[in-house]
Amino acid sequence: MADVQPFAVRFGEAIDYLQGKLPEASLAWDSLAGPVHAKVFTVAGATSADLAADIQGALQEALTNGSTITQFRKDFDKIVAARGWTYKGSRGWRTAVIFDTNMRSAHMAGRWAQIEANKEQRPFLQYRTAGDARVRPQHRAWDGKIFPVDDGFWHTHYPPNGWGCRCTVRSYGAAEMARKGLEVSKPIKPQMRSVTDRDGVVTDRVPVGIDPGWDHNVGQSWIDPELALGRKLAALPRELRGPLVDKTISPAFEAAMNEGWKSFRADVAAGKAPISGQAQAVGLLDSATLDALASRVPTLAVESSTVAVFDAQLAALQAGDGAAAAWSVELVDQLPSALRNYRAVLWDAVDERLVVVPQAGQAGPGGLPVAIIKANARTAVGPALSVESLGQVTPAELGNAGRYRVLVGRVR
């Protein structure tokens, strides 16, 4: 049989996607939440980051050069021999899964970057299947559906939607839609199903027809994995948030968040004009804070657990005199860690803001360092919590029960 080359078309966005991932050891593919895979490269059973990096390099070379799976298998054999890796499953099955999964995800992530860049001219997307007997029934039901690029359907249903999924999309402009007699489809409210582990414990909820870990848009997750993940976490039932958060903040993911914050500030300082509405993720609300908000501030429907800094707010978050005196340069540099390792989280019922008191940092003349956070701000790619300011408040002020409610932790 001839060696089929379904991924022989090279384009820069797909290469950037695969190259930008951080390699990490992993015993199981689903040890990380789905959107995290857009930034972290893992292979189930790869016992070291070096092994994962070698396989990632072989895939990157195949994508760059338009190589076939035959060449990848040769490179895979060399890596396995050099690293002494004993993997599960047959060589043919194992290499096919690794090659197909990563190549399809890379191409669809790159395709999304192109879709976003051209959505003013082509603002509609049509779901398309391979059209043969191997297409899954639910995917066949979505075939031909058309929704705007910014429709929520594409947050979870943009392909690939599972192992071996060959679905794709086609973009349309308004004039072409009219010429072909096409119309936007009626909204689809996805049915959800519970995902259980080997012990029967429910670990996740995904739309029917989508495999666990694939219920995210690989393109959106590549651009802003924290925003995609935060949207998913906020929508989950309370009992599932904790376990998913636990398997989210991996060392590589945490490193990417810290590096992203550092690069974001450096770019702005260097005079690189940010895109209006651009935001850099600096944290995720943990399940304890989300649960406390749901029970103690029931009128607030949090749309995302991602905490971000908007481009327009960056100047207000610099260390300095006055209100921000309690925030040293070092503490601002470590903002993601400061938000994650907090002394307390409170709700300001007057300004309707979250107040995070980090463990790190010294009290200034005006009190303890605090981060003021607003819920449901709008970024260029979705909702997030926005860090509005870094300041200081005295413990006595935070003890004002008429204004502040302690959600998690203790102020004193």
Backbone hydrogen bonds, N-H to C=O, Kabsch-Sander energy under -0.5 kcal/mol:
donor,donor_aa,acceptor,acceptor_aa,energy
4,V,2,A,-0.9
8,A,5,Q,-1.2
10,R,8,A,-0.6
14,A,11,F,-0.8
15,I,11,F,-1.4
16,D,12,G,-2.6
17,Y,13,E,-2.0
18,L,14,A,-1.9
19,Q,15,I,-2.6
20,G,16,D,-2.1
21,K,18,L,-1.0
22,L,39,K,-2.8
24,E,41,F,-2.2
26,S,46,A,-2.3
31,S,28,A,-1.7
32,L,29,W,-0.9
33,A,247,K,-0.8
36,V,33,A,-1.2
37,H,33,A,-0.7
37,H,34,G,-1.5
38,A,35,P,-1.4
39,K,36,V,-1.9
40,V,36,V,-1.8
41,F,22,L,-1.9
42,T,40,V,-0.6
45,G,26,S,-1.6
46,A,26,S,-0.6
46,A,43,V,-2.9
47,T,45,G,-0.7
52,A,48,S,-1.9
53,A,49,A,-2.5
54,D,50,D,-2.0
55,I,51,L,-2.0
56,Q,52,A,-2.6
57,G,53,A,-2.3
58,A,54,D,-1.9
59,L,55,I,-2.1
60,Q,56,Q,-2.6
61,E,57,G,-2.2
62,A,58,A,-1.9
63,L,59,L,-2.5
64,T,60,Q,-2.7
65,N,61,E,-2.5
66,G,62,A,-1.0
67,S,62,A,-2.0
72,F,68,T,-1.8
73,R,69,I,-2.4
74,K,70,T,-1.4
75,D,71,Q,-2.1
76,F,72,F,-2.9
77,D,73,R,-2.3
78,K,74,K,-1.6
79,I,75,D,-2.1
80,V,76,F,-2.6
81,A,77,D,-2.2
82,A,78,K,-2.3
83,R,79,I,-2.5
84,G,80,V,-1.4
85,W,80,V,-1.5
87,Y,85,W,-0.7
94,R,90,S,-2.7
95,T,91,R,-2.5
96,A,92,G,-1.8
97,V,93,W,-2.3
98,I,94,R,-2.2
99,F,95,T,-2.7
100,D,96,A,-2.7
101,T,97,V,-2.3
102,N,98,I,-1.9
103,M,99,F,-2.4
104,R,100,D,-2.4
105,S,101,T,-2.0
106,A,102,N,-2.3
107,H,103,M,-2.4
108,M,104,R,-2.4
109,A,105,S,-2.2
110,G,106,A,-2.4
111,R,107,H,-2.3
112,W,108,M,-1.8
113,A,109,A,-1.6
114,Q,110,G,-1.6
115,I,111,R,-2.4
116,E,112,W,-2.8
117,A,113,A,-1.8
118,N,114,Q,-1.3
119,K,116,E,-0.9
121,Q,118,N,-0.7
122,R,118,N,-2.6
124,F,172,Y,-1.9
125,L,147,F,-2.8
126,Q,170,R,-2.7
127,Y,145,K,-2.7
128,R,168,T,-2.6
135,V,132,D,-1.5
140,R,136,R,-2.4
141,A,137,P,-1.6
142,W,138,Q,-0.9
142,W,139,H,-0.5
143,D,139,H,-0.8
143,D,140,R,-0.6
144,G,127,Y,-3.4
145,K,142,W,-2.2
147,F,125,L,-2.3
149,V,123,P,-2.4
151,D,148,P,-1.9
154,W,151,D,-1.5
155,H,152,G,-1.3
156,T,152,G,-0.7
156,T,153,F,-0.8
157,H,153,F,-2.4
158,Y,154,W,-0.7
165,C,162,G,-1.9
168,T,128,R,-2.9
170,R,126,Q,-1.8
172,Y,124,F,-2.5
177,M,173,G,-2.2
178,A,174,A,-2.3
179,R,175,A,-2.4
180,K,176,E,-2.0
181,G,177,M,-0.5
181,G,178,A,-0.8
182,L,177,M,-2.8
185,S,146,I,-2.8
189,K,187,P,-0.5
193,R,206,V,-2.7
195,V,204,D,-3.0
197,D,201,V,-2.2
200,G,197,D,-2.0
203,T,195,V,-3.3
204,D,195,V,-1.3
206,V,193,R,-2.1
208,V,191,Q,-3.2
210,I,207,P,-1.9
211,D,161,N,-1.7
214,W,211,D,-2.2
216,H,214,W,-1.7
217,N,155,H,-0.8
218,V,216,H,-0.7
221,S,217,N,-3.0
222,W,218,V,-1.5
223,I,219,G,-2.0
224,D,220,Q,-3.1
228,A,224,D,-2.0
229,L,225,P,-2.5
230,G,226,E,-2.6
231,R,227,L,-1.9
232,K,228,A,-1.5
233,L,229,L,-2.8
234,A,230,G,-2.1
235,A,231,R,-1.0
236,L,232,K,-0.8
236,L,233,L,-0.8
240,L,237,P,-1.8
241,R,237,P,-0.8
241,R,238,R,-0.8
242,G,238,R,-0.7
244,L,240,L,-1.5
245,V,241,R,-2.7
246,D,242,G,-2.4
247,K,243,P,-1.2
248,T,245,V,-1.8
249,I,245,V,-1.4
250,S,248,T,-2.4
254,E,250,S,-2.8
255,A,251,P,-2.3
256,A,252,A,-2.2
257,M,253,F,-2.0
258,N,254,E,-2.3
259,E,255,A,-2.5
260,G,256,A,-2.3
261,W,257,M,-2.0
262,K,258,N,-2.0
263,S,259,E,-2.7
264,F,260,G,-2.5
265,R,261,W,-1.9
266,A,262,K,-2.0
267,D,263,S,-2.6
268,V,264,F,-1.8
269,A,265,R,-2.5
270,A,266,A,-1.8
271,G,268,V,-1.5
272,K,267,D,-2.3
273,A,271,G,-0.6
278,Q,275,I,-2.5
280,Q,309,V,-2.5
281,A,279,A,-0.5
282,V,307,V,-3.2
283,G,307,V,-1.2
285,L,305,S,-3.1
290,L,286,D,-2.2
291,D,287,S,-2.7
292,A,288,A,-2.2
293,L,289,T,-2.5
294,A,290,L,-2.1
295,S,291,D,-1.9
296,R,292,A,-2.9
297,V,293,L,-2.3
300,L,297,V,-2.0
301,A,299,T,-0.7
302,V,300,L,-0.9
305,S,230,G,-1.2
307,V,283,G,-2.9
308,A,306,T,-0.5
308,A,385,L,-3.6
309,V,280,Q,-2.5
310,F,308,A,-0.5
311,D,278,Q,-2.2
313,Q,310,F,-1.0
314,L,310,F,-0.8
314,L,311,D,-0.8
316,A,313,Q,-1.1
317,L,314,L,-1.8
318,Q,315,A,-0.9
320,G,324,A,-0.7
324,A,321,D,-1.1
325,A,322,G,-1.7
327,W,324,A,-1.9
328,S,326,A,-0.8
332,V,328,S,-2.3
333,D,329,V,-2.3
334,Q,330,E,-1.2
335,L,332,V,-1.7
338,A,334,Q,-2.8
339,L,335,L,-2.5
340,R,336,P,-1.6
341,N,337,S,-2.6
342,Y,340,R,-1.0
343,R,357,V,-4.1
344,A,357,V,-1.5
345,V,408,V,-2.5
346,L,355,V,-2.8
347,W,405,R,-2.6
348,D,346,L,-0.5
348,D,353,R,-3.3
349,A,347,W,-0.9
349,A,403,R,-3.2
352,E,348,D,-1.5
353,R,348,D,-1.2
354,L,373,I,-3.0
355,V,346,L,-2.7
356,V,371,A,-2.5
357,V,344,A,-3.0
357,V,355,V,-0.5
359,Q,341,N,-2.2
360,A,341,N,-0.5
364,G,367,G,-2.6
367,G,364,G,-1.6
368,L,393,V,-2.4
370,V,391,G,-2.2
371,A,356,V,-2.2
372,I,389,S,-2.6
373,I,354,L,-2.7
373,I,371,A,-0.5
374,K,386,S,-2.8
377,A,384,A,-2.6
379,T,377,A,-0.6
379,T,382,G,-2.3
380,A,277,G,-1.5
382,G,379,T,-0.7
384,A,377,A,-2.0
385,L,306,T,-3.6
386,S,374,K,-2.9
387,V,308,A,-2.6
388,E,372,I,-2.6
388,E,386,S,-0.9
389,S,372,I,-1.2
390,L,316,A,-0.7
391,G,370,V,-2.6
393,V,368,L,-1.9
398,L,394,T,-2.2
399,G,395,P,-1.1
400,N,397,E,-1.8
401,A,399,G,-1.2
403,R,400,N,-1.8
404,Y,400,N,-3.1
405,R,347,W,-2.1
407,L,345,V,-2.6
407,L,405,R,-0.6
408,V,345,V,-1.8
410,R,343,R,-1.5
